[in-house]
Amino acid sequence: MTYDEAPACDRHEATVPMELRTMHSDSSRPEEVVGLFECPECGYERRLPIRTGEAA
Ligand SMILES: [Zn+2]
């Protein structure tokens, strides 16, 4: 699975793309996956919903 919309950590002047660490899915929202992103530079964590676009 590729995910090319990684958020940028806003704690840096330069654009530092955050890395996707883990993903969680909610049974009540099977089409929405929440990804936990972590900045490789400062360790800042952030949760963002990921739309898979393909409901199995
Ligand atoms: Zn950072």
N, CA, C, O and the ligand as a Tripos MOL2 file, in Angstrom:
@<TRIPOS>MOLECULE
protein
  225   223    57     0     0
PROTEIN
NO_CHARGES

@<TRIPOS>ATOM
      1 N           0.8440   -1.1950    0.0000 N.3       1 MET1
      2 CA          0.0000    0.0000    0.0000 C.3       1 MET1
      3 C           0.8770    1.2410    0.0000 C.2       1 MET1
      4 O           1.8120    1.3610    0.7910 O.2       1 MET1
      5 N           0.5640    2.1400   -0.8830 N.am      2 THR2
      6 CA          1.3290    3.3770   -0.9320 C.3       2 THR2
      7 C           0.4700    4.5130   -0.4130 C.2       2 THR2
      8 O          -0.7440    4.5440   -0.6200 O.2       2 THR2
      9 N           1.1040    5.4200    0.2450 N.am      3 TYR3
     10 CA          0.3830    6.5700    0.7710 C.3       3 TYR3
     11 C           1.2560    7.7900    0.5550 C.2       3 TYR3
     12 O           2.2430    7.9990    1.2590 O.2       3 TYR3
     13 N           0.8830    8.5800   -0.4170 N.am      4 ASP4
     14 CA          1.7470    9.7020   -0.7860 C.3       4 ASP4
     15 C           1.2150   11.0440   -0.3210 C.2       4 ASP4
     16 O           1.5970   12.0880   -0.8500 O.2       4 ASP4
     17 N           0.3420   11.0160    0.6590 N.am      5 GLU5
     18 CA         -0.1630   12.2790    1.1710 C.3       5 GLU5
     19 C           0.2260   12.4610    2.6270 C.2       5 GLU5
     20 O          -0.5640   12.9410    3.4390 O.2       5 GLU5
     21 N           1.4290   12.0780    2.9400 N.am      6 ALA6
     22 CA          1.8970   12.2090    4.3130 C.3       6 ALA6
     23 C           1.9180   13.6790    4.7150 C.2       6 ALA6
     24 O           2.3840   14.5280    3.9550 O.2       6 ALA6
     25 N           1.4180   13.9750    5.8990 N.am      7 PRO7
     26 CA          1.4040   15.3660    6.3590 C.3       7 PRO7
     27 C           2.8080   15.8280    6.7000 C.2       7 PRO7
     28 O           3.6690   15.0250    7.0590 O.2       7 PRO7
     29 N           3.0290   17.1250    6.5850 N.am      8 ALA8
     30 CA          4.3240   17.6740    6.9490 C.3       8 ALA8
     31 C           4.2800   18.1390    8.3960 C.2       8 ALA8
     32 O           3.2960   18.7280    8.8420 O.2       8 ALA8
     33 N           5.3450   17.8720    9.1150 N.am      9 CYS9
     34 CA          5.4260   18.3300   10.4990 C.3       9 CYS9
     35 C           5.5780   19.8370   10.5020 C.2       9 CYS9
     36 O           6.4560   20.3810    9.8320 O.2       9 CYS9
     37 N           4.7170   20.5150   11.2610 N.am     10 ASP10
     38 CA          4.7570   21.9790   11.2470 C.3      10 ASP10
     39 C           5.6930   22.5550   12.3000 C.2      10 ASP10
     40 O           5.6450   23.7480   12.6000 O.2      10 ASP10
     41 N           6.5310   21.7120   12.8490 N.am     11 ARG11
     42 CA          7.4740   22.2050   13.8540 C.3      11 ARG11
     43 C           8.8230   22.5730   13.2430 C.2      11 ARG11
     44 O           9.7700   22.9110   13.9530 O.2      11 ARG11
     45 N           8.8930   22.5010   11.9240 N.am     12 HIS12
     46 CA         10.1560   22.8100   11.2550 C.3      12 HIS12
     47 C           9.9070   23.8360   10.1490 C.2      12 HIS12
     48 O           8.8210   23.8970    9.5720 O.2      12 HIS12
     49 N          10.9220   24.6310    9.8710 N.am     13 GLU13
     50 CA         10.7900   25.5810    8.7710 C.3      13 GLU13
     51 C          10.7980   24.8360    7.4530 C.2      13 GLU13
     52 O          10.0380   25.1600    6.5400 O.2      13 GLU13
     53 N          11.6580   23.8360    7.3570 N.am     14 ALA14
     54 CA         11.6900   23.0170    6.1590 C.3      14 ALA14
     55 C          10.5520   22.0090    6.2160 C.2      14 ALA14
     56 O          10.0520   21.6700    7.2880 O.2      14 ALA14
     57 N          10.1650   21.5520    5.0720 N.am     15 THR15
     58 CA          9.0920   20.5530    5.0260 C.3      15 THR15
     59 C           9.6380   19.1870    5.4000 C.2      15 THR15
     60 O          10.4640   18.6090    4.6930 O.2      15 THR15
     61 N           9.1590   18.6890    6.5250 N.am     16 VAL16
     62 CA          9.5740   17.3690    6.9770 C.3      16 VAL16
     63 C           8.3610   16.4440    6.9190 C.2      16 VAL16
     64 O           7.4490   16.5640    7.7360 O.2      16 VAL16
     65 N           8.3480   15.5330    5.9670 N.am     17 PRO17
     66 CA          7.2110   14.6180    5.8650 C.3      17 PRO17
     67 C           7.1760   13.6450    7.0250 C.2      17 PRO17
     68 O           8.1950   13.0690    7.4050 O.2      17 PRO17
     69 N           5.9970   13.4710    7.5770 N.am     18 MET18
     70 CA          5.8500   12.5510    8.6950 C.3      18 MET18
     71 C           5.7020   11.1240    8.1640 C.2      18 MET18
     72 O           5.2440   10.9050    7.0430 O.2      18 MET18
     73 N           6.0970   10.1740    8.9870 N.am     19 GLU19
     74 CA          6.0370    8.7790    8.5700 C.3      19 GLU19
     75 C           4.8260    8.0880    9.1790 C.2      19 GLU19
     76 O           4.4640    8.3120   10.3340 O.2      19 GLU19
     77 N           4.2250    7.2550    8.3730 N.am     20 LEU20
     78 CA          3.0720    6.5040    8.8570 C.3      20 LEU20
     79 C           3.5550    5.3570    9.7380 C.2      20 LEU20
     80 O           4.3110    4.4930    9.2920 O.2      20 LEU20
     81 N           3.1140    5.3580   10.9780 N.am     21 ARG21
     82 CA          3.5520    4.3330   11.9250 C.3      21 ARG21
     83 C           2.5590    3.1800   12.0050 C.2      21 ARG21
     84 O           2.8990    2.0260   11.7460 O.2      21 ARG21
     85 N           1.3580    3.5090   12.3590 N.am     22 THR22
     86 CA          0.3450    2.4630   12.4730 C.3      22 THR22
     87 C          -0.9830    2.9640   11.9320 C.2      22 THR22
     88 O          -1.2010    4.1680   11.7970 O.2      22 THR22
     89 N          -1.8510    2.0370   11.6280 N.am     23 MET23
     90 CA         -3.1740    2.4050   11.1610 C.3      23 MET23
     91 C          -4.2180    1.6970   12.0140 C.2      23 MET23
     92 O          -4.0380    0.5540   12.4330 O.2      23 MET23
     93 N          -5.3050    2.4040   12.2570 N.am     24 HIS24
     94 CA         -6.3870    1.8240   13.0320 C.3      24 HIS24
     95 C          -7.6840    1.9740   12.2450 C.2      24 HIS24
     96 O          -7.8990    2.9820   11.5710 O.2      24 HIS24
     97 N          -8.5190    0.9930   12.3360 N.am     25 SER25
     98 CA         -9.8230    1.1000   11.7030 C.3      25 SER25
     99 C         -10.9100    0.9430   12.7610 C.2      25 SER25
    100 O         -10.7980    0.1520   13.6980 O.2      25 SER25
    101 N         -11.9530    1.7220   12.5720 N.am     26 ASP26
    102 CA        -13.0750    1.6690   13.4910 C.3      26 ASP26
    103 C         -14.1680    0.8250   12.8570 C.2      26 ASP26
    104 O         -14.5290    1.0330   11.6980 O.2      26 ASP26
    105 N         -14.6880   -0.1170   13.6080 N.am     27 SER27
    106 CA        -15.7040   -1.0150   13.0540 C.3      27 SER27
    107 C         -16.9640   -0.2670   12.6480 C.2      27 SER27
    108 O         -17.7180   -0.7260   11.7900 O.2      27 SER27
    109 N         -17.1900    0.8920   13.2690 N.am     28 SER28
    110 CA        -18.3730    1.6700   12.9290 C.3      28 SER28
    111 C         -18.1550    2.4890   11.6530 C.2      28 SER28
    112 O         -19.1000    2.9740   11.0290 O.2      28 SER28
    113 N         -16.8670    2.6270   11.2850 N.am     29 ARG29
    114 CA        -16.5460    3.3460   10.0540 C.3      29 ARG29
    115 C         -15.5310    2.5370    9.2500 C.2      29 ARG29
    116 O         -14.3560    2.8980    9.1850 O.2      29 ARG29
    117 N         -15.9780    1.4600    8.6490 N.am     30 PRO30
    118 CA        -15.0640    0.5590    7.9420 C.3      30 PRO30
    119 C         -14.3610    1.2010    6.7580 C.2      30 PRO30
    120 O         -13.3170    0.7210    6.3170 O.2      30 PRO30
    121 N         -14.9260    2.2790    6.2440 N.am     31 GLU31
    122 CA        -14.2910    2.9230    5.0870 C.3      31 GLU31
    123 C         -13.2250    3.9220    5.4990 C.2      31 GLU31
    124 O         -12.4590    4.4070    4.6670 O.2      31 GLU31
    125 N         -13.1820    4.2280    6.7950 N.am     32 GLU32
    126 CA        -12.2160    5.2180    7.2390 C.3      32 GLU32
    127 C         -11.1570    4.5720    8.1080 C.2      32 GLU32
    128 O         -11.4620    3.8620    9.0660 O.2      32 GLU32
    129 N          -9.9220    4.8270    7.7620 N.am     33 VAL33
    130 CA         -8.8010    4.3260    8.5460 C.3      33 VAL33
    131 C          -8.0700    5.5210    9.1360 C.2      33 VAL33
    132 O          -7.8000    6.5030    8.4450 O.2      33 VAL33
    133 N          -7.7560    5.4270   10.4100 N.am     34 VAL34
    134 CA         -7.0170    6.5080   11.0490 C.3      34 VAL34
    135 C          -5.5500    6.1130   11.1380 C.2      34 VAL34
    136 O          -5.2030    5.0770   11.7040 O.2      34 VAL34
    137 N          -4.7090    6.9460   10.5760 N.am     35 GLY35
    138 CA         -3.2820    6.6610   10.5830 C.3      35 GLY35
    139 C          -2.5740    7.4750   11.6480 C.2      35 GLY35
    140 O          -2.8620    8.6550   11.8460 O.2      35 GLY35
    141 N          -1.6420    6.8240   12.3320 N.am     36 LEU36
    142 CA         -0.8290    7.5410   13.3020 C.3      36 LEU36
    143 C           0.4970    7.8820   12.6300 C.2      36 LEU36
    144 O           1.2750    6.9970   12.2760 O.2      36 LEU36
    145 N           0.7360    9.1650   12.4630 N.am     37 PHE37
    146 CA          1.9500    9.6240   11.8120 C.3      37 PHE37
    147 C           2.9260   10.1310   12.8570 C.2      37 PHE37
    148 O           2.5310   10.7020   13.8740 O.2      37 PHE37
    149 N           4.2120    9.9140   12.5890 N.am     38 GLU38
    150 CA          5.2420   10.3830   13.5090 C.3      38 GLU38
    151 C           6.3330   11.0900   12.7180 C.2      38 GLU38
    152 O           6.7730   10.6130   11.6720 O.2      38 GLU38
    153 N           6.7570   12.2290   13.2340 N.am     39 CYS39
    154 CA          7.8340   12.9620   12.5830 C.3      39 CYS39
    155 C           9.1690   12.3030   12.9130 C.2      39 CYS39
    156 O           9.4840   12.1040   14.0860 O.2      39 CYS39
    157 N           9.9630   11.9600   11.8870 N.am     40 PRO40
    158 CA         11.2480   11.3160   12.1270 C.3      40 PRO40
    159 C          12.2690   12.2660   12.7410 C.2      40 PRO40
    160 O          13.2950   11.8280   13.2610 O.2      40 PRO40
    161 N          11.9920   13.5540   12.6820 N.am     41 GLU41
    162 CA         12.9300   14.5430   13.1930 C.3      41 GLU41
    163 C          12.7360   14.8230   14.6870 C.2      41 GLU41
    164 O          13.6990   14.8460   15.4540 O.2      41 GLU41
    165 N          11.4950   15.0340   15.0820 N.am     42 CYS42
    166 CA         11.2470   15.4360   16.4680 C.3      42 CYS42
    167 C          10.3230   14.4790   17.2290 C.2      42 CYS42
    168 O          10.1160   14.6320   18.4330 O.2      42 CYS42
    169 N           9.7730   13.5000   16.5210 N.am     43 GLY43
    170 CA          8.9370   12.5160   17.2110 C.3      43 GLY43
    171 C           7.5170   12.9760   17.4540 C.2      43 GLY43
    172 O           6.7620   12.2980   18.1510 O.2      43 GLY43
    173 N           7.1370   14.1090   16.8990 N.am     44 TYR44
    174 CA          5.7810   14.6190   17.0570 C.3      44 TYR44
    175 C           4.7900   13.6490   16.4160 C.2      44 TYR44
    176 O           4.9690   13.2270   15.2730 O.2      44 TYR44
    177 N           3.7510   13.3040   17.1590 N.am     45 GLU45
    178 CA          2.7720   12.3610   16.6440 C.3      45 GLU45
    179 C           1.4650   13.0640   16.3070 C.2      45 GLU45
    180 O           1.0750   14.0460   16.9400 O.2      45 GLU45
    181 N           0.8180   12.5400   15.3110 N.am     46 ARG46
    182 CA         -0.4030   13.1670   14.8360 C.3      46 ARG46
    183 C          -1.3020   12.0960   14.2150 C.2      46 ARG46
    184 O          -0.8280   11.2140   13.4980 O.2      46 ARG46
    185 N          -2.5840   12.1840   14.4950 N.am     47 ARG47
    186 CA         -3.5250   11.2280   13.9130 C.3      47 ARG47
    187 C          -4.3260   11.8930   12.8150 C.2      47 ARG47
    188 O          -4.8560   12.9910   12.9850 O.2      47 ARG47
    189 N          -4.4050   11.2150   11.6960 N.am     48 LEU48
    190 CA         -5.1770   11.7340   10.5780 C.3      48 LEU48
    191 C          -5.9770   10.6130    9.9480 C.2      48 LEU48
    192 O          -5.4900    9.4900    9.8180 O.2      48 LEU48
    193 N          -7.2000   10.9150    9.5580 N.am     49 PRO49
    194 CA         -7.9910    9.9000    8.8770 C.3      49 PRO49
    195 C          -7.4710    9.6770    7.4630 C.2      49 PRO49
    196 O          -7.0960   10.6190    6.7640 O.2      49 PRO49
    197 N          -7.4570    8.4290    7.0660 N.am     50 ILE50
    198 CA         -7.0280    8.0690    5.7230 C.3      50 ILE50
    199 C          -8.2100    7.4500    5.0030 C.2      50 ILE50
    200 O          -8.8240    6.5000    5.4870 O.2      50 ILE50
    201 N          -8.5100    7.9880    3.8710 N.am     51 ARG51
    202 CA         -9.5920    7.3940    3.0890 C.3      51 ARG51
    203 C          -9.0010    6.3710    2.1420 C.2      51 ARG51
    204 O          -8.2110    6.7000    1.2570 O.2      51 ARG51
    205 N          -9.3860    5.1610    2.3390 N.am     52 THR52
    206 CA         -8.8310    4.1110    1.4940 C.3      52 THR52
    207 C          -9.4250    4.1650    0.1010 C.2      52 THR52
    208 O          -8.7810    3.7680   -0.8710 O.2      52 THR52
    209 N         -10.6400    4.6500    0.0010 N.am     53 GLY53
    210 CA        -11.2620    4.7870   -1.3120 C.3      53 GLY53
    211 C         -11.8000    3.4690   -1.8400 C.2      53 GLY53
    212 O         -12.5390    3.4540   -2.8240 O.2      53 GLY53
    213 N         -11.4430    2.3740   -1.2080 N.am     54 GLU54
    214 CA        -11.9100    1.0770   -1.6760 C.3      54 GLU54
    215 C         -12.5110    0.3010   -0.5020 C.2      54 GLU54
    216 O         -11.7890   -0.2850    0.3050 O.2      54 GLU54
    217 N         -13.7870    0.3070   -0.4260 N.am     55 ALA55
    218 CA        -14.4500   -0.4530    0.6290 C.3      55 ALA55
    219 C         -14.5260   -1.9090    0.2170 C.2      55 ALA55
    220 O         -15.1690   -2.2630   -0.7710 O.2      55 ALA55
    221 N         -13.8750   -2.7230    0.9730 N.am     56 ALA56
    222 CA        -13.8290   -4.1440    0.6090 C.3      56 ALA56
    223 C         -15.1850   -4.8080    0.8740 C.2      56 ALA56
    224 O         -15.3440   -6.0040    0.6300 O.2      56 ALA56
    225 ZN          8.9800   17.3900   13.4840 Zn       57 ZN57
@<TRIPOS>BOND
     1     1     2 1
     2     2     3 1
     3     3     4 2
     4     3     5 am
     5     5     6 1
     6     6     7 1
     7     7     8 2
     8     7     9 am
     9     9    10 1
    10    10    11 1
    11    11    12 2
    12    11    13 am
    13    13    14 1
    14    14    15 1
    15    15    16 2
    16    15    17 am
    17    17    18 1
    18    18    19 1
    19    19    20 2
    20    19    21 am
    21    21    22 1
    22    22    23 1
    23    23    24 2
    24    23    25 am
    25    25    26 1
    26    26    27 1
    27    27    28 2
    28    27    29 am
    29    29    30 1
    30    30    31 1
    31    31    32 2
    32    31    33 am
    33    33    34 1
    34    34    35 1
    35    35    36 2
    36    35    37 am
    37    37    38 1
    38    38    39 1
    39    39    40 2
    40    39    41 am
    41    41    42 1
    42    42    43 1
    43    43    44 2
    44    43    45 am
    45    45    46 1
    46    46    47 1
    47    47    48 2
    48    47    49 am
    49    49    50 1
    50    50    51 1
    51    51    52 2
    52    51    53 am
    53    53    54 1
    54    54    55 1
    55    55    56 2
    56    55    57 am
    57    57    58 1
    58    58    59 1
    59    59    60 2
    60    59    61 am
    61    61    62 1
    62    62    63 1
    63    63    64 2
    64    63    65 am
    65    65    66 1
    66    66    67 1
    67    67    68 2
    68    67    69 am
    69    69    70 1
    70    70    71 1
    71    71    72 2
    72    71    73 am
    73    73    74 1
    74    74    75 1
    75    75    76 2
    76    75    77 am
    77    77    78 1
    78    78    79 1
    79    79    80 2
    80    79    81 am
    81    81    82 1
    82    82    83 1
    83    83    84 2
    84    83    85 am
    85    85    86 1
    86    86    87 1
    87    87    88 2
    88    87    89 am
    89    89    90 1
    90    90    91 1
    91    91    92 2
    92    91    93 am
    93    93    94 1
    94    94    95 1
    95    95    96 2
    96    95    97 am
    97    97    98 1
    98    98    99 1
    99    99   100 2
   100    99   101 am
   101   101   102 1
   102   102   103 1
   103   103   104 2
   104   103   105 am
   105   105   106 1
   106   106   107 1
   107   107   108 2
   108   107   109 am
   109   109   110 1
   110   110   111 1
   111   111   112 2
   112   111   113 am
   113   113   114 1
   114   114   115 1
   115   115   116 2
   116   115   117 am
   117   117   118 1
   118   118   119 1
   119   119   120 2
   120   119   121 am
   121   121   122 1
   122   122   123 1
   123   123   124 2
   124   123   125 am
   125   125   126 1
   126   126   127 1
   127   127   128 2
   128   127   129 am
   129   129   130 1
   130   130   131 1
   131   131   132 2
   132   131   133 am
   133   133   134 1
   134   134   135 1
   135   135   136 2
   136   135   137 am
   137   137   138 1
   138   138   139 1
   139   139   140 2
   140   139   141 am
   141   141   142 1
   142   142   143 1
   143   143   144 2
   144   143   145 am
   145   145   146 1
   146   146   147 1
   147   147   148 2
   148   147   149 am
   149   149   150 1
   150   150   151 1
   151   151   152 2
   152   151   153 am
   153   153   154 1
   154   154   155 1
   155   155   156 2
   156   155   157 am
   157   157   158 1
   158   158   159 1
   159   159   160 2
   160   159   161 am
   161   161   162 1
   162   162   163 1
   163   163   164 2
   164   163   165 am
   165   165   166 1
   166   166   167 1
   167   167   168 2
   168   167   169 am
   169   169   170 1
   170   170   171 1
   171   171   172 2
   172   171   173 am
   173   173   174 1
   174   174   175 1
   175   175   176 2
   176   175   177 am
   177   177   178 1
   178   178   179 1
   179   179   180 2
   180   179   181 am
   181   181   182 1
   182   182   183 1
   183   183   184 2
   184   183   185 am
   185   185   186 1
   186   186   187 1
   187   187   188 2
   188   187   189 am
   189   189   190 1
   190   190   191 1
   191   191   192 2
   192   191   193 am
   193   193   194 1
   194   194   195 1
   195   195   196 2
   196   195   197 am
   197   197   198 1
   198   198   199 1
   199   199   200 2
   200   199   201 am
   201   201   202 1
   202   202   203 1
   203   203   204 2
   204   203   205 am
   205   205   206 1
   206   206   207 1
   207   207   208 2
   208   207   209 am
   209   209   210 1
   210   210   211 1
   211   211   212 2
   212   211   213 am
   213   213   214 1
   214   214   215 1
   215   215   216 2
   216   215   217 am
   217   217   218 1
   218   218   219 1
   219   219   220 2
   220   219   221 am
   221   221   222 1
   222   222   223 1
   223   223   224 2
@<TRIPOS>SUBSTRUCTURE
     1 MET1         2 RESIDUE 1 A MET
     2 THR2         6 RESIDUE 1 A THR
     3 TYR3        10 RESIDUE 1 A TYR
     4 ASP4        14 RESIDUE 1 A ASP
     5 GLU5        18 RESIDUE 1 A GLU
     6 ALA6        22 RESIDUE 1 A ALA
     7 PRO7        26 RESIDUE 1 A PRO
     8 ALA8        30 RESIDUE 1 A ALA
     9 CYS9        34 RESIDUE 1 A CYS
    10 ASP10       38 RESIDUE 1 A ASP
    11 ARG11       42 RESIDUE 1 A ARG
    12 HIS12       46 RESIDUE 1 A HIS
    13 GLU13       50 RESIDUE 1 A GLU
    14 ALA14       54 RESIDUE 1 A ALA
    15 THR15       58 RESIDUE 1 A THR
    16 VAL16       62 RESIDUE 1 A VAL
    17 PRO17       66 RESIDUE 1 A PRO
    18 MET18       70 RESIDUE 1 A MET
    19 GLU19       74 RESIDUE 1 A GLU
    20 LEU20       78 RESIDUE 1 A LEU
    21 ARG21       82 RESIDUE 1 A ARG
    22 THR22       86 RESIDUE 1 A THR
    23 MET23       90 RESIDUE 1 A MET
    24 HIS24       94 RESIDUE 1 A HIS
    25 SER25       98 RESIDUE 1 A SER
    26 ASP26      102 RESIDUE 1 A ASP
    27 SER27      106 RESIDUE 1 A SER
    28 SER28      110 RESIDUE 1 A SER
    29 ARG29      114 RESIDUE 1 A ARG
    30 PRO30      118 RESIDUE 1 A PRO
    31 GLU31      122 RESIDUE 1 A GLU
    32 GLU32      126 RESIDUE 1 A GLU
    33 VAL33      130 RESIDUE 1 A VAL
    34 VAL34      134 RESIDUE 1 A VAL
    35 GLY35      138 RESIDUE 1 A GLY
    36 LEU36      142 RESIDUE 1 A LEU
    37 PHE37      146 RESIDUE 1 A PHE
    38 GLU38      150 RESIDUE 1 A GLU
    39 CYS39      154 RESIDUE 1 A CYS
    40 PRO40      158 RESIDUE 1 A PRO
    41 GLU41      162 RESIDUE 1 A GLU
    42 CYS42      166 RESIDUE 1 A CYS
    43 GLY43      170 RESIDUE 1 A GLY
    44 TYR44      174 RESIDUE 1 A TYR
    45 GLU45      178 RESIDUE 1 A GLU
    46 ARG46      182 RESIDUE 1 A ARG
    47 ARG47      186 RESIDUE 1 A ARG
    48 LEU48      190 RESIDUE 1 A LEU
    49 PRO49      194 RESIDUE 1 A PRO
    50 ILE50      198 RESIDUE 1 A ILE
    51 ARG51      202 RESIDUE 1 A ARG
    52 THR52      206 RESIDUE 1 A THR
    53 GLY53      210 RESIDUE 1 A GLY
    54 GLU54      214 RESIDUE 1 A GLU
    55 ALA55      218 RESIDUE 1 A ALA
    56 ALA56      222 RESIDUE 1 A ALA
    57 ZN57       225 GROUP 0 **** ****
